[in-house]
Amino acid sequence: MSPSPQPRPRLGGLPPYVAGRLPVARPGQVVYKLSSNENPYPPLPGVLEAAVSAAASMNRYPDMGNTALYAALAETYDVPAERLAVATGSTGLIYQLLAAFLEPGDEVVYPWRSFEAYPIAVTVAGGASVQVPLRPDGSHDLDAMAAAVSPRTRVVILCSPNNPTGPALTHAAVSDFLDRVPSDVLVLLDEAYVEFVRLDGAVDGLALQRTRSNVVVLRTFSKAYGLAGFRVGYAIGPEPIAAVLRAVSLPFGVNLVAQAAAVASLAARTELLERVEALVAERTRVLAGVREAGWSVPDAQGNFVWFPLATARIPDFVAAAEGLGLTVRPLGEGVRVTIGEAEANDRVVELAGRTVELSAADLRWGT
């Protein structure tokens, strides 16, 4: 038999991205999906109407220039449209940036554990991952990350607040870190959950990208804006980098319904951010309840709470959650639980009380 086409050898062991599991129906019990950090609120009427109206033109290609969306983003954030690039979620932008800036074997430094897509995107782009373990409290170890930057480093990724552990970075700490990173190293500041941050002195990515020629801010409509099903992310950064992003983007990548919904969401930003405030209040309530139950958990600045667990105890925690009608997200060193509906959040606090004997004595992060 003649040989068949083969992918690059290094892709042979590439793990696929694993999405949060769907809830399993349980007779007589309402079940909740807390495994994907989705916004639990349905779309606002104006946003839904804009999407439905746009869908009537599905026989036409979307505006490849994303003209209306760029204009709305430029007005919202007071940035020139030339500093913007959009793609299918902030994840799509990460893939595009790594594809554009990495040569085979170039290093990408990022914290670990962090967003699961990072190592996959690095491998697909032909780069080499340099994973820097988190601090015991689940936050970035910026000193160790700065020390990990080598002559082979082309990109550094920061995630604030960090997914899945929750802590956010301060502006002073990131500014100091950037002073230690060579100016020819691209720094990606992943702010997918920025609207949920209530940390005093939190990093201001928009301010940093105005004064740093190597900083790009990545954001999304999936979380606070509740458009996870439409996949719209945007980058804000120096004009030359934004131009490269637009040049390597998938043609017509952001579909016409997604563009319309994103523009309408920016117009309804005040109402949407009121919903974020309600979720932040629920997060505060859940965090207090979890800690009162006896858990030692990291600061939560996203729309989720992290439960540190020894690997062997994760299945027991997940099973206990399932027993309460909750589908959660198990990962290597613990379980991430999304802030959802009020009833779901009540059950999370109950879950914490039932499982505190499973909690890890401390947090350890491997590479």
Rosetta blueprint (number, residue, H / E / L):
1 M L
2 S L
3 P L
4 S L
5 P L
6 Q L
7 P L
8 R L
9 P H
10 R H
11 L H
12 G L
13 G L
14 L L
15 P L
16 P L
17 Y L
18 V L
19 A L
20 G L
21 R L
22 L L
23 P L
24 V L
25 A L
26 R E
27 P L
28 G L
29 Q E
30 V L
31 V L
32 Y E
33 K E
34 L L
35 S L
36 S L
37 N L
38 E L
39 N L
40 P L
41 Y L
42 P L
43 P L
44 L L
45 P H
46 G H
47 V H
48 L H
49 E H
50 A H
51 A H
52 V H
53 S H
54 A H
55 A H
56 A L
57 S L
58 M L
59 N L
60 R L
61 Y L
62 P L
63 D L
64 M L
65 G L
66 N L
67 T H
68 A H
69 L H
70 Y H
71 A H
72 A H
73 L H
74 A H
75 E H
76 T H
77 Y H
78 D L
79 V L
80 P L
81 A H
82 E H
83 R H
84 L E
85 A E
86 V E
87 A E
88 T L
89 G H
90 S H
91 T H
92 G H
93 L H
94 I H
95 Y H
96 Q H
97 L H
98 L H
99 A H
100 A H
101 F H
102 L L
103 E L
104 P L
105 G L
106 D L
107 E E
108 V E
109 V E
110 Y E
111 P E
112 W E
113 R L
114 S L
115 F L
116 E L
117 A H
118 Y H
119 P H
120 I H
121 A H
122 V H
123 T H
124 V H
125 A L
126 G L
127 G L
128 A E
129 S E
130 V E
131 Q E
132 V E
133 P E
134 L L
135 R L
136 P L
137 D L
138 G L
139 S L
140 H L
141 D L
142 L H
143 D H
144 A H
145 M H
146 A H
147 A H
148 A H
149 V L
150 S L
151 P L
152 R L
153 T E
154 R E
155 V E
156 V E
157 I E
158 L E
159 C E
160 S L
161 P L
162 N L
163 N L
164 P L
165 T L
166 G L
167 P L
168 A L
169 L L
170 T E
171 H H
172 A H
173 A H
174 V H
175 S H
176 D H
177 F H
178 L H
179 D H
180 R L
181 V L
182 P L
183 S L
184 D L
185 V L
186 L E
187 V E
188 L E
189 L E
190 D E
191 E L
192 A L
193 Y L
194 V H
195 E H
196 F H
197 V L
198 R L
199 L L
200 D L
201 G L
202 A E
203 V L
204 D L
205 G H
206 L H
207 A H
208 L H
209 Q H
210 R H
211 T H
212 R L
213 S L
214 N L
215 V E
216 V E
217 V E
218 L E
219 R E
220 T E
221 F L
222 S L
223 K L
224 A L
225 Y L
226 G L
227 L L
228 A L
229 G L
230 F L
231 R L
232 V L
233 G E
234 Y E
235 A E
236 I E
237 G L
238 P L
239 E H
240 P H
241 I H
242 A H
243 A H
244 V H
245 L H
246 R H
247 A H
248 V H
249 S L
250 L L
251 P L
252 F L
253 G L
254 V L
255 N L
256 L H
257 V H
258 A H
259 Q H
260 A H
261 A H
262 A H
263 V H
264 A H
265 S H
266 L H
267 A H
268 A L
269 R H
270 T H
271 E H
272 L H
273 L H
274 E H
275 R H
276 V H
277 E H
278 A H
279 L H
280 V H
281 A H
282 E H
283 R H
284 T H
285 R H
286 V H
287 L H
288 A H
289 G H
290 V H
291 R H
292 E H
293 A L
294 G L
295 W L
296 S L
297 V L
298 P L
299 D L
300 A L
301 Q L
302 G L
303 N L
304 F E
305 V E
306 W E
307 F E
308 P E
309 L E
310 A L
311 T H
312 A H
313 R H
314 I H
315 P H
316 D H
317 F H
318 V H
319 A H
320 A H
321 A H
322 E H
323 G H
324 L L
325 G L
326 L E
327 T E
328 V L
329 R E
330 P E
331 L E
332 G L
333 E L
334 G E
335 V E
336 R E
337 V E
338 T E
339 I L
340 G L
341 E L
342 A H
343 E H
344 A H
345 N H
346 D H
347 R H
348 V H
349 V H
350 E H
351 L H
352 A H
353 G H
354 R H
355 T H
356 V H
357 E H
358 L H
359 S E
360 A L
361 A L
362 D L
363 L L
364 R L
365 W L
366 G L
367 T L
